[in-house]
């Protein structure tokens, strides 16, 4: 599995360990990725993903996966979540009774 958050796009970063004597050794900073599942109220299904813990906190702060997806730009989303966001948008416009002509 790749070390990339599917919603925020956080990736592995590279840097140095620096000793007291200013010796530098290469190291990697890994994102804290967790396998999580959220219940989408709009779609009535579970959404499983591999997300960083900071993204999970942002989702909970915004009131769930549906509200978070409405708020975030498509540029940051993986193809899977773009599809879910599009399904949410079509579902809410169909149930709201409004029609754009």
C-alpha positions as CSV (number, residue, x, y, z in Angstrom):
1,X,0.0,0.0,0.0
2,X,1.2,3.5,-0.8
3,X,1.7,6.0,2.0
4,X,-0.8,8.6,0.7
5,X,-4.0,9.8,2.3
6,X,-6.9,9.4,-0.1
7,X,-8.6,12.6,0.9
8,X,-6.0,15.2,1.9
9,X,-3.1,13.8,-0.3
10,X,-0.6,13.8,2.6
11,X,2.5,11.9,1.5
12,X,5.7,10.6,2.9
13,X,8.2,13.5,3.4
14,X,12.0,13.3,3.5
15,X,14.5,15.0,5.7
16,X,17.5,14.5,8.0
17,X,18.2,13.4,11.5
18,X,20.7,16.0,12.8
19,X,22.9,15.0,15.7
20,X,24.5,17.3,18.3
21,X,27.7,17.2,16.2
22,X,25.6,18.3,13.1
23,X,26.0,15.0,11.4
24,X,23.1,14.5,9.0
25,X,21.5,11.1,8.2
26,X,18.6,10.6,5.8
27,X,15.2,9.7,7.2
28,X,11.5,9.5,6.2
29,X,8.6,11.1,7.9
30,X,5.5,8.8,7.4
31,X,2.0,10.1,7.6
32,X,-0.1,8.4,10.3
33,X,-2.5,6.5,8.1
34,X,-5.4,4.5,9.4
35,X,-8.1,2.3,7.8
36,X,-11.4,3.9,8.7
37,X,-15.0,3.6,7.5
38,X,-17.7,6.3,7.7
39,X,-21.4,6.0,7.2
40,X,-22.7,8.3,4.5
41,X,-26.1,9.6,5.5
42,X,-26.8,10.9,2.0
43,X,-26.0,7.6,0.2
44,X,-26.9,5.2,3.0
45,X,-23.7,3.2,2.6
46,X,-20.4,2.7,4.3
47,X,-17.3,4.5,2.8
48,X,-14.0,2.8,3.6
49,X,-10.7,4.6,3.1
50,X,-7.1,4.9,4.2
51,X,-6.8,8.3,5.8
52,X,-4.5,10.3,8.0
53,X,-5.6,10.9,11.5
54,X,-5.7,14.7,10.9
55,X,-8.1,14.1,8.0
56,X,-10.3,11.9,10.2
57,X,-10.5,14.7,12.8
58,X,-11.4,17.2,10.1
59,X,-14.2,15.0,8.9
60,X,-15.6,14.6,12.4
61,X,-15.3,18.4,13.0
62,X,-17.2,19.2,9.8
63,X,-20.1,16.9,10.8
64,X,-19.4,13.7,8.8
65,X,-18.1,12.5,5.4
66,X,-21.0,14.1,3.4
67,X,-20.4,17.6,4.8
68,X,-16.6,17.3,4.4
69,X,-16.9,16.2,0.7
70,X,-19.3,19.1,-0.1
71,X,-16.7,21.5,1.4
72,X,-13.4,20.3,0.0
73,X,-12.2,21.0,-3.6
74,X,-12.1,18.3,-6.2
75,X,-8.4,18.9,-6.8
76,X,-7.5,17.3,-3.5
77,X,-9.7,14.2,-3.9
78,X,-8.8,10.8,-5.2
79,X,-10.9,9.4,-8.1
80,X,-12.9,7.2,-5.7
81,X,-13.9,10.2,-3.6
82,X,-14.7,12.4,-6.6
83,X,-17.2,9.7,-7.7
84,X,-18.7,9.6,-4.2
85,X,-19.0,13.4,-4.2
86,X,-20.7,13.4,-7.5
87,X,-23.1,10.7,-6.3
88,X,-23.9,12.9,-3.3
89,X,-24.5,16.0,-5.4
90,X,-26.9,14.1,-7.8
91,X,-28.7,12.5,-4.8
92,X,-29.3,15.8,-3.0
93,X,-30.5,17.7,-6.1
94,X,-32.9,14.8,-6.9
95,X,-34.4,14.8,-3.5
96,X,-34.5,18.5,-3.0
97,X,-37.2,19.0,-5.7
98,X,-35.3,21.9,-7.4
99,X,-34.5,21.7,-11.1
100,X,-32.0,23.7,-13.0
101,X,-33.0,24.4,-16.6
